[in-house]
Each structure stands twice: as C-alpha cells, then as structure tokens.
Amino acid sequence: MTTLMGPHAVTKDMYAAYKEMAADTIGESEALEWAEGTMGGFADTDSKGRVPFG
C-alpha cells in the first residue's frame, strides 16, 4: 500500500504513533495475551482446519 500511495499514506505522525505503541509494554503484553487467547479454539482442528467429529 505504501508503494502505491507513496508519501500520501505514510506520514511522520504515523511513524511517531507506531513508535509510541511499541514503547507501551503493558499494551503490547495485553495484546499478545489476547492474540494467544484467540488461537485456543484452533487447537482442536486437523491439519486442514477441520474440526474432527467423535
């Protein structure tokens, strides 16, 4: 997307926002915990993503 949009899509403010988010270790920890929690339901699927019966 940044290749197509060039400087119109990427601003210094966006880089500053990403830097600020990366420095938020509590927020990053909470996001990781949430992401790992959402994957729990996928543990019961086979290699093709199907839920086995029986």
Secondary structure, DSSP 8 states (H G I E B T S, - for coil): -HHHHGGGT--HHHHHHHHHHHH-HHHHHHHHHHHHHHTGGGGGS-TTS-----
